[in-house]
Amino acid sequence: MQWFSIFAVYFIVWWLTLFAVLPFGLKTQAEENDVVPGSVESAPAKFRAGRVVLATTLVSAVLYGAWLVLSIKFGVGIDTLPQVMPDFR
């Protein structure tokens, strides 16, 4: 696999993982009883972008590493997955 393809697939995995990691450890302003006027109660009380980016990077690196090992060492790829949709040809 070329380096650009490796980076592109990792970036997609990272981006999808970001939205899965965002709500972990989130405390809302309503939970903290400190709602800032003009904001929604469900807004984060203290958003820690560094922690979210680090957690996303670690989780996506593990997921991507597992996929890379499965594809290179064991030959698992898109073609080996079972066909879910019927073949209408």
Secondary structure, DSSP 8 states (H G I E B T S, - for coil): --HHHHHHHHHHHHHHHHHHHTTTT--BTTTTT---TTS-TTSBSS--HHHHHHHHHHHHHHHHHHHHHHHHHS---GGGS---S----
